[in-house]
Amino acid sequence: MKKVKEFLKKRWYLILIAIFVIGFFINKSNIDAKAKKKVDSYKVKREDLKEILTLSGQVDASEKATLKFQTSGRLVWVGVKEGDFVKKYQTLASLDQRDIKNRLQKYLNTYTIGRNTFEQTKDDNIDNQNDLSRSIREEAKRVLENNQFSLNNTVLDVEYQNLSLEYANLWTPIEGIVTHISVPFAGVNITPAGADFEVVNPKTLYFSVAAEQGDVINLKEGDIGEISLDAYPDQKFKATLYYISFSPKEGETGTVYELRLKLDEKAEKLSLKLAMTGDIDFLIKQEKNVLSAPSSFIKKDSKGDYVFIGKPDKKVKKYIDIAQEIDGKYVITNGLQDKEIIYD
């Protein structure tokens, strides 16, 4: 007995730890037992229900163009710089036209010679055909045809050089801001793929989003959404859906469709830039002042939809009528009263 008392005196903390551990497990068992007996309940109430579809997108422009020269050459003049506003059909840059003009003049001279040769051959053969044999007349005919083809080819060469002269000037088909110039300085030799000018019309900005096939069916042209731009987080803007693509976007992992929205006047007055990002919310469904219950509380059997009422330990089936589901809750049209308790 004495040894036991000495052991307890020296090892009292072990007894305390053992008591604590035993108490912890007893308490946990009681909590788990109560949790098993507990039944989830919900008080039916009248409320406003709405379902919001949120899509992410960015600012884009319907009028934007990447312009390139059609021919190679030496860049002799660049008349704009990035940030400049240009008018429609304004010339942006030019290639050295001396070589093209010389070649054009050469082909014009060749054309003149060919034309004179053709006329001379025609005079030499047509006027004397009655005095020639049949074989010689056929030969003369072929000579005239060959001269005609040569003349036609010369005309095509002249037209081609004339087009090259026109292509030596690069002009914009739209008005807008010059956003990029790959070769901003004159005096370098370029190829069609090596020099490009980008022009964007800021008056044609819109908000572009991509919607999955399950979401796009809930939208139609004319729908109005509320936009929140990342660049202006404290402001909200309205946007009207005016375009829904018929075919899905290429290069996407899933089947998504492009939506285009016109920004309201408030947003158009902002200093918007291409590729600015943001989110837009569409109100897909809405019901005001209706009885509702979470979908998890509503069951279904061969007779119809029902819920459990009564008491947690004595639940009773009650059949009800429901309408559409909005944001995880069903609209109750018949069978339940306001503030009535239902159980899972």
C-alpha positions as CSV (number, residue, x, y, z in Angstrom):
1,M,0.0,0.0,0.0
2,K,2.9,2.3,0.9
3,K,4.5,1.7,-2.5
4,V,1.2,2.5,-4.3
5,K,0.9,5.8,-2.4
6,E,4.5,6.7,-3.3
7,F,3.9,5.8,-6.9
8,L,0.7,7.9,-7.1
9,K,2.5,10.8,-5.4
10,K,5.4,10.8,-7.9
11,R,3.2,10.0,-11.0
12,W,0.1,12.1,-10.2
13,Y,0.3,13.8,-13.6
14,L,-0.1,10.5,-15.4
15,I,-3.4,10.0,-13.6
16,L,-4.5,13.5,-14.6
17,I,-3.7,12.8,-18.3
18,A,-5.6,9.5,-18.2
19,I,-8.7,11.2,-16.7
20,F,-8.5,13.9,-19.4
21,V,-8.3,11.4,-22.2
22,I,-11.1,9.3,-20.9
23,G,-13.3,12.3,-20.4
24,F,-12.6,13.5,-24.0
25,F,-13.7,10.3,-25.6
26,I,-16.8,10.1,-23.4
27,N,-17.8,13.6,-24.4
28,K,-17.1,12.9,-28.1
29,S,-19.3,9.8,-28.0
30,N,-22.2,11.8,-26.5
31,I,-21.8,14.5,-29.2
32,D,-21.8,11.9,-32.0
33,A,-24.9,10.2,-30.5
34,K,-26.7,13.5,-30.4
35,A,-25.7,14.4,-33.9
36,K,-27.1,11.1,-35.2
37,K,-30.4,11.8,-33.5
38,K,-30.5,15.4,-34.8
39,V,-32.7,15.9,-37.9
40,D,-32.2,18.9,-40.3
41,S,-35.2,21.1,-40.4
42,Y,-36.3,24.2,-42.4
43,K,-38.9,26.8,-41.8
44,V,-40.8,27.5,-45.0
45,K,-41.1,31.2,-45.7
46,R,-41.9,33.8,-48.4
47,E,-39.0,35.3,-50.1
48,D,-37.7,36.7,-53.4
49,L,-35.8,34.2,-55.5
50,K,-33.5,35.0,-58.4
51,E,-30.9,33.1,-60.4
52,I,-27.8,35.1,-61.7
53,L,-25.6,33.9,-64.5
54,T,-22.1,35.4,-64.3
55,L,-19.8,35.3,-67.3
56,S,-16.2,36.7,-67.7
57,G,-15.1,38.6,-70.7
58,Q,-13.1,41.5,-72.1
59,V,-13.3,44.7,-74.1
60,D,-12.9,44.2,-77.9
61,A,-13.6,46.2,-81.1
62,S,-15.7,45.3,-84.1
63,E,-13.5,47.6,-86.4
64,K,-9.9,46.7,-86.2
65,A,-7.4,45.9,-89.0
66,T,-3.9,44.6,-89.3
67,L,-2.4,46.2,-92.5
68,K,0.5,44.9,-94.5
69,F,2.2,45.8,-97.8
70,Q,1.4,43.5,-100.8
71,T,4.9,43.6,-102.2
72,S,8.5,43.8,-100.9
73,G,10.6,46.9,-101.1
74,R,12.4,49.7,-99.3
75,L,10.3,51.6,-96.8
76,V,10.8,55.2,-97.7
77,W,8.1,57.0,-95.7
78,V,6.1,56.3,-92.5
79,G,3.5,59.0,-91.9
80,V,2.1,57.9,-88.5
81,K,3.2,56.8,-85.1
82,E,1.6,54.7,-82.5
83,G,-1.3,56.5,-80.7
84,D,-2.1,58.7,-83.8
85,F,-5.8,59.0,-84.9
86,V,-6.1,58.4,-88.6
87,K,-9.0,59.0,-91.0
88,K,-10.6,56.4,-93.3
89,Y,-8.4,55.8,-96.4
90,Q,-5.5,57.8,-95.0
91,T,-2.1,56.7,-96.3
92,L,0.1,55.3,-93.5
93,A,3.4,54.5,-95.2
94,S,5.0,54.1,-98.7
95,L,7.6,52.0,-100.4
96,D,10.2,53.2,-102.9
97,Q,8.3,53.6,-106.1
98,R,11.3,54.3,-108.5
99,D,12.0,50.7,-109.3
100,I,8.3,50.0,-109.9
101,K,7.9,53.0,-112.1
102,N,10.9,52.0,-114.2
103,R,9.5,48.5,-114.6
104,L,6.1,49.9,-115.5
105,Q,7.7,52.2,-118.2
106,K,9.7,49.3,-119.5
107,Y,6.5,47.2,-119.9
108,L,4.7,50.1,-121.5
109,N,7.6,50.4,-124.1
110,T,7.4,46.6,-124.6
111,Y,3.6,47.0,-125.1
112,T,4.1,49.8,-127.7
113,I,6.6,47.7,-129.6
114,G,4.3,44.6,-129.5
115,R,1.4,46.7,-130.7
116,N,3.3,48.1,-133.6
117,T,4.7,44.6,-134.5
118,F,1.1,43.2,-134.4
119,E,-0.3,45.9,-136.6
120,Q,2.6,45.5,-139.1
121,T,2.1,41.7,-139.2
122,K,-1.6,42.2,-139.7
123,D,-1.0,44.6,-142.6
124,D,1.6,42.2,-144.2
125,N,-0.7,39.2,-144.1
126,I,-4.3,40.3,-144.2
127,D,-4.0,42.6,-147.2
128,N,-2.3,40.0,-149.4
129,Q,-4.3,36.9,-148.4
130,N,-6.1,36.7,-151.7
131,D,-2.7,36.2,-153.5
132,L,-1.5,33.5,-151.1
133,S,-2.1,29.7,-151.1
134,R,-4.3,28.1,-148.4
135,S,-1.3,26.8,-146.4
136,I,0.4,30.2,-146.4
137,R,-2.9,31.8,-145.3
138,E,-3.2,29.4,-142.4
139,E,0.4,30.1,-141.4
140,A,-0.3,33.9,-141.5
141,K,-3.3,33.3,-139.3
142,R,-1.3,31.6,-136.7
143,V,1.3,34.3,-136.8
144,L,-1.4,36.9,-136.1
145,E,-2.8,34.8,-133.3
146,N,0.6,34.4,-131.7
147,N,1.2,38.2,-132.0
148,Q,-2.2,38.8,-130.4
149,F,-1.3,36.5,-127.4
150,S,2.1,38.3,-127.0
151,L,0.3,41.6,-127.0
152,N,-2.2,40.4,-124.4
153,N,0.6,39.2,-122.1
154,T,2.2,42.6,-122.4
155,V,-1.0,44.3,-121.4
156,L,-1.2,42.0,-118.3
157,D,2.4,42.9,-117.4
158,V,1.5,46.6,-117.6
159,E,-1.6,46.1,-115.4
160,Y,0.4,44.0,-112.9
161,Q,3.0,46.7,-112.6
162,N,0.3,49.4,-112.2
163,L,-1.1,47.4,-109.3
164,S,2.3,47.1,-107.8
165,L,2.5,50.9,-108.0
166,E,-0.8,51.2,-106.1
167,Y,0.4,48.6,-103.5
168,A,3.4,50.7,-102.8
169,N,1.1,52.9,-100.7
170,L,-0.4,51.4,-97.5
171,W,-3.7,53.0,-96.5
172,T,-6.3,52.2,-93.8
173,P,-9.8,51.1,-94.7
174,I,-11.1,52.3,-91.3
175,E,-10.7,55.3,-89.0
176,G,-9.2,54.8,-85.6
177,I,-6.1,54.8,-83.5
178,V,-2.8,53.3,-84.6
179,T,-2.1,50.8,-81.9
180,H,1.0,49.1,-83.3
181,I,3.7,49.6,-85.9
182,S,6.3,46.9,-86.3
183,V,8.7,49.0,-88.5
184,P,8.3,52.6,-87.3
185,F,11.4,54.0,-89.2
186,A,11.9,54.5,-93.0
187,G,15.0,53.3,-94.8
188,V,14.7,49.5,-94.2
189,N,13.9,46.8,-96.7
190,I,10.7,44.9,-95.8
191,T,8.7,41.9,-96.9
192,P,4.9,41.7,-96.8
193,A,5.1,39.5,-93.6
194,G,7.8,41.7,-92.0
195,A,5.9,45.0,-91.6
196,D,2.4,45.5,-90.2
197,F,0.3,48.4,-88.9
198,E,-2.6,47.9,-86.6
199,V,-5.6,50.3,-86.5
200,V,-8.5,50.1,-84.0
201,N,-11.7,52.2,-84.1
202,P,-12.5,53.1,-80.5
203,K,-16.0,54.1,-81.4
204,T,-16.8,50.4,-82.0
205,L,-15.8,49.0,-78.7
206,Y,-18.0,46.2,-77.2
207,F,-17.8,43.7,-74.4
208,S,-17.1,40.1,-75.5
209,V,-17.8,37.0,-73.4
210,A,-17.8,33.3,-74.0
211,A,-20.8,31.2,-72.8
212,E,-21.0,27.4,-72.5
213,Q,-23.7,25.6,-74.4
214,G,-25.7,25.0,-71.2
215,D,-25.8,28.8,-70.5
216,V,-26.2,30.3,-73.9
217,I,-29.7,28.7,-74.3
218,N,-30.9,30.9,-71.4
219,L,-29.9,34.1,-73.2
220,K,-31.4,36.0,-76.2
221,E,-30.6,39.1,-78.1
222,G,-31.9,42.2,-76.3
223,D,-31.1,40.9,-72.8
224,I,-29.5,43.4,-70.5
225,G,-26.7,42.6,-68.1
226,E,-24.7,44.4,-65.4
227,I,-21.0,44.7,-66.0
228,S,-18.2,45.2,-63.4
229,L,-14.9,46.0,-65.0
230,D,-11.7,45.1,-63.2
231,A,-10.3,48.6,-64.0
232,Y,-13.3,50.3,-62.4
233,P,-14.2,47.9,-59.5
234,D,-16.4,50.4,-57.7
235,Q,-18.7,51.1,-60.7
236,K,-21.5,49.1,-62.4
237,F,-22.5,49.5,-66.0
238,K,-25.3,48.2,-68.2
239,A,-24.8,46.3,-71.4
240,T,-27.2,45.0,-74.0
241,L,-26.7,41.7,-75.7
242,Y,-26.9,42.2,-79.5
243,Y,-25.0,39.2,-81.0
244,I,-24.9,35.5,-80.2
245,S,-22.6,33.4,-82.4
246,F,-24.2,30.5,-84.3
247,S,-21.0,28.4,-84.4
248,P,-18.7,27.7,-81.4
249,K,-15.4,29.5,-80.9
250,E,-12.4,27.8,-82.3
251,G,-9.4,26.9,-80.1
252,E,-11.5,26.4,-76.9
253,T,-11.3,23.3,-74.8
254,G,-15.1,23.1,-74.5
255,T,-18.1,24.1,-76.6
256,V,-18.5,27.8,-76.0
257,Y,-20.2,30.6,-78.0
258,E,-19.2,34.2,-78.3
259,L,-21.6,36.9,-77.0
260,R,-21.2,40.6,-77.9
261,L,-22.7,43.4,-75.7
262,K,-23.1,47.1,-76.4
263,L,-21.9,49.2,-73.5
264,D,-24.1,52.0,-72.1
265,E,-23.2,55.7,-72.5
266,K,-21.7,55.8,-69.0
267,A,-19.2,53.1,-69.9
268,E,-18.4,54.6,-73.3
269,K,-17.3,57.8,-71.7
270,L,-14.6,55.9,-69.8
271,S,-11.0,55.5,-70.9
272,L,-11.5,52.0,-72.1
273,K,-8.7,49.9,-73.7
274,L,-8.7,46.7,-75.7
275,A,-8.6,43.5,-73.6
276,M,-9.7,45.2,-70.4
277,T,-11.4,42.4,-68.4
278,G,-14.5,42.2,-66.3
279,D,-17.6,40.2,-65.3
280,I,-21.2,40.5,-66.4
281,D,-24.3,39.3,-64.5
282,F,-27.5,38.2,-66.3
283,L,-30.8,37.8,-64.3
284,I,-32.0,34.4,-65.7
285,K,-34.9,33.7,-63.4
286,Q,-36.8,35.7,-60.8
287,E,-39.9,35.1,-58.6
288,K,-41.0,37.6,-55.9
289,N,-42.8,36.9,-52.6
290,V,-43.2,33.1,-53.1
291,L,-43.1,30.2,-50.7
292,S,-39.9,28.2,-51.2
293,A,-37.9,25.3,-49.8
294,P,-34.4,23.9,-50.6
295,S,-34.4,21.2,-53.2
296,S,-32.7,18.8,-50.7
297,F,-35.9,18.7,-48.5
298,I,-38.2,17.8,-51.4
299,K,-38.6,14.1,-52.2
300,K,-40.4,12.3,-54.9
301,D,-42.2,9.0,-55.3
302,S,-44.8,7.4,-57.6
303,K,-47.5,9.7,-56.3
304,G,-45.6,12.9,-56.7
305,D,-43.5,15.4,-54.7
306,Y,-43.6,15.4,-50.9
307,V,-41.9,16.7,-47.8
308,F,-41.7,15.5,-44.2
309,I,-43.7,17.4,-41.6
310,G,-44.7,16.6,-38.0
311,K,-41.9,16.0,-35.4
312,P,-38.3,15.0,-35.7
313,D,-39.0,11.6,-34.1
314,K,-42.3,11.1,-35.9
315,K,-42.1,12.5,-39.5
316,V,-45.1,12.3,-41.8
317,K,-45.2,12.6,-45.6
318,K,-47.1,15.5,-47.1
319,Y,-47.6,15.8,-50.8
320,I,-47.1,19.3,-52.3
321,D,-47.1,21.1,-55.7
322,I,-43.9,22.7,-56.8
323,A,-43.0,25.0,-59.7
324,Q,-39.6,25.9,-61.1
325,E,-36.3,25.6,-59.3
326,I,-34.4,28.9,-58.8
327,D,-30.9,28.9,-57.3
328,G,-31.3,25.6,-55.4
329,K,-34.8,26.2,-54.1
330,Y,-38.2,25.1,-55.4
331,V,-41.2,27.4,-55.5
332,I,-44.1,25.9,-53.5
333,T,-47.5,26.5,-55.2
334,N,-49.6,24.3,-52.9
335,G,-49.5,22.1,-49.8
336,L,-47.5,24.2,-47.3
337,Q,-48.0,27.3,-45.3
338,D,-45.8,30.2,-44.4
339,K,-43.5,29.3,-41.4
340,E,-44.4,25.6,-41.5
341,I,-41.5,23.3,-40.5
342,I,-40.3,20.6,-42.8
343,Y,-37.7,17.9,-42.1
344,D,-35.0,16.2,-44.2
